[in-house]
């Protein structure tokens, strides 16, 4: 029974830094691509046996220290009343633009409406059999709201920001519904067996610090407060959010995940050393050469040793073009003890 | 003769905060769209009379405090030996991936190879006749190199980062060529009549602080040192670079442009109050309502008053969907004197 990851989350003693990889069940793995030949992305999400199968693939292949449910942060939008397709990026229809659109959104009971998520978790807990803890996940309220308003990926976030600045009351109503939905959705994941929860705030980084404080942080806090009583470690990961670290101090999780932009020692200092840190190797390093991977990974380890705790990860999801041999080189580098001068 | 902008760049007394708008000559203007009906984007770039015409449009319509040459940061890649088309995003062919590709790149004399840029500047200086100063611009070396390696816009920058991490010697050779090319290209703009130069580092923000220090900053410094003797104000604008401000202190310009992510007072403090600041209203604010535009603009002004100097601008280029009436509301708000309590 490996609980290295959970112990690290809780700042308990660990014999080495645990490692898992964002998007570890994904297209860089031949065994994943093989499953995807038979099943589209949506089918994979909604078929517990298949979702469990691909979740396990990287855990079995690499012996990673945590499994993360194969799913998508947008799963809760369908029970809210918005259709979701992937082509290949997500398309949400209809986009939520007006007050009436927001009022029409449902605040669902997820166990009734997306039972496949919870069934996947139950299967995985049986099949993992203690080999590695299982992480559940979902979006942060602002990120879910941004997708609902934009209807798809975007660079400028015109529609959601137009709402934040031009009709803040409607934005707050939307964020309130998103926060309640996500609190229920994630709490049910814990009750089905998820042993930690990661909250992805993929788009928080497009907000100014002031807008984050008004529209993102309070709703995130509602979710983390709702989950706190469940007793599992909580992780918050906001991409490209270096300018928000002073606000993130109040996010209410145990662990903060970081992209590659700042060294972990600097991030920890801006977070007042209140969090275990997770990260933060640039995923593009895995596209270089094994010597560089090993060197850069050891620098991340040395930086992580200056935080209250460290879980090794990439700074963003692993890229589909990553060679598997480079993942092996990374895992080797993280598991070898640090040389004396860097520790 | 309005030299408000130039005086602000030089920290000389100004009677009010000057304002210009990134991408002010662009698709949000009906008179620009009309020119584009007759001429494709590349034709517009390369036809001095047309480039001058669209450059003047927003200066005439709004009485802005600076004109910025209508051009594209990728103009120098063609004389380097790489073809450039827009469809609608830029496509560079062939992409520069190997050592041999980098060695093959030319380091051109821009006045011979892109004479249209300099002719546009000469026409504009005559036609502006002192109504507003003319800003020239180009890319920073890292951003130019990133485009050369990727060959197009990208989210992950796999190829250029693969080179930085996996073959740094080749990356340094490429950056050296980019820095020499850009130094010549921008110096020639000043000699043709540009009265200030803005250096756009559109992609610097994807680099870690460590990678920025190794691969971006030293080459940027070569360009700013080469331009320093020309005696015109220099502006550095890196998008999404909040994590790099401590490094940017050494960039060697008079003015630093900022996106909307941090309040100007905080950015100025991280820059040790060494720079006049330019920015930083979120362009999406212009998609909301006039009351919000006015309120947010005044907050930016109040923040800017805490820096050593302030030039009002957006935090990124104006969006094509921006209503012209909202631009007018913005300019009004910036030109009305600040109420007592905010000054």
HADDOCK unambig.tbl for C-alpha pairs under 7 A between the chains (distance, minus, plus):
assign (segid A and resid 158 and name CA) (segid B and resid 284 and name CA) 5.58 0.50 0.50
assign (segid A and resid 161 and name CA) (segid B and resid 284 and name CA) 5.99 0.50 0.50
assign (segid A and resid 162 and name CA) (segid B and resid 284 and name CA) 6.05 0.50 0.50
assign (segid A and resid 162 and name CA) (segid B and resid 285 and name CA) 6.49 0.50 0.50
assign (segid A and resid 162 and name CA) (segid B and resid 287 and name CA) 5.41 0.50 0.50
assign (segid A and resid 162 and name CA) (segid B and resid 288 and name CA) 4.92 0.50 0.50
assign (segid A and resid 165 and name CA) (segid B and resid 285 and name CA) 6.14 0.50 0.50
assign (segid A and resid 165 and name CA) (segid B and resid 288 and name CA) 5.82 0.50 0.50
assign (segid A and resid 165 and name CA) (segid B and resid 292 and name CA) 6.44 0.50 0.50
assign (segid A and resid 166 and name CA) (segid B and resid 288 and name CA) 4.27 0.50 0.50
assign (segid A and resid 166 and name CA) (segid B and resid 289 and name CA) 5.48 0.50 0.50
assign (segid A and resid 166 and name CA) (segid B and resid 292 and name CA) 6.41 0.50 0.50
assign (segid A and resid 207 and name CA) (segid B and resid 261 and name CA) 6.33 0.50 0.50
assign (segid A and resid 208 and name CA) (segid B and resid 260 and name CA) 5.83 0.50 0.50
assign (segid A and resid 208 and name CA) (segid B and resid 261 and name CA) 3.97 0.50 0.50
assign (segid A and resid 208 and name CA) (segid B and resid 262 and name CA) 6.00 0.50 0.50
assign (segid A and resid 209 and name CA) (segid B and resid 261 and name CA) 6.01 0.50 0.50
assign (segid A and resid 209 and name CA) (segid B and resid 262 and name CA) 5.93 0.50 0.50
assign (segid A and resid 242 and name CA) (segid B and resid 242 and name CA) 6.57 0.50 0.50
assign (segid A and resid 242 and name CA) (segid B and resid 243 and name CA) 5.67 0.50 0.50
assign (segid A and resid 243 and name CA) (segid B and resid 242 and name CA) 5.67 0.50 0.50
assign (segid A and resid 243 and name CA) (segid B and resid 243 and name CA) 6.79 0.50 0.50
assign (segid A and resid 243 and name CA) (segid B and resid 261 and name CA) 6.70 0.50 0.50
assign (segid A and resid 243 and name CA) (segid B and resid 262 and name CA) 6.47 0.50 0.50
assign (segid A and resid 260 and name CA) (segid B and resid 208 and name CA) 5.82 0.50 0.50
assign (segid A and resid 261 and name CA) (segid B and resid 207 and name CA) 6.34 0.50 0.50
assign (segid A and resid 261 and name CA) (segid B and resid 208 and name CA) 3.97 0.50 0.50
assign (segid A and resid 261 and name CA) (segid B and resid 209 and name CA) 5.99 0.50 0.50
assign (segid A and resid 261 and name CA) (segid B and resid 243 and name CA) 6.69 0.50 0.50
assign (segid A and resid 262 and name CA) (segid B and resid 208 and name CA) 6.00 0.50 0.50
assign (segid A and resid 262 and name CA) (segid B and resid 209 and name CA) 5.92 0.50 0.50
assign (segid A and resid 262 and name CA) (segid B and resid 243 and name CA) 6.48 0.50 0.50
assign (segid A and resid 284 and name CA) (segid B and resid 158 and name CA) 5.58 0.50 0.50
assign (segid A and resid 284 and name CA) (segid B and resid 161 and name CA) 5.99 0.50 0.50
assign (segid A and resid 284 and name CA) (segid B and resid 162 and name CA) 6.04 0.50 0.50
assign (segid A and resid 285 and name CA) (segid B and resid 162 and name CA) 6.49 0.50 0.50
assign (segid A and resid 285 and name CA) (segid B and resid 165 and name CA) 6.14 0.50 0.50
assign (segid A and resid 287 and name CA) (segid B and resid 162 and name CA) 5.41 0.50 0.50
assign (segid A and resid 288 and name CA) (segid B and resid 162 and name CA) 4.92 0.50 0.50
assign (segid A and resid 288 and name CA) (segid B and resid 165 and name CA) 5.81 0.50 0.50
assign (segid A and resid 288 and name CA) (segid B and resid 166 and name CA) 4.26 0.50 0.50
assign (segid A and resid 289 and name CA) (segid B and resid 166 and name CA) 5.46 0.50 0.50
assign (segid A and resid 292 and name CA) (segid B and resid 165 and name CA) 6.43 0.50 0.50
assign (segid A and resid 292 and name CA) (segid B and resid 166 and name CA) 6.39 0.50 0.50
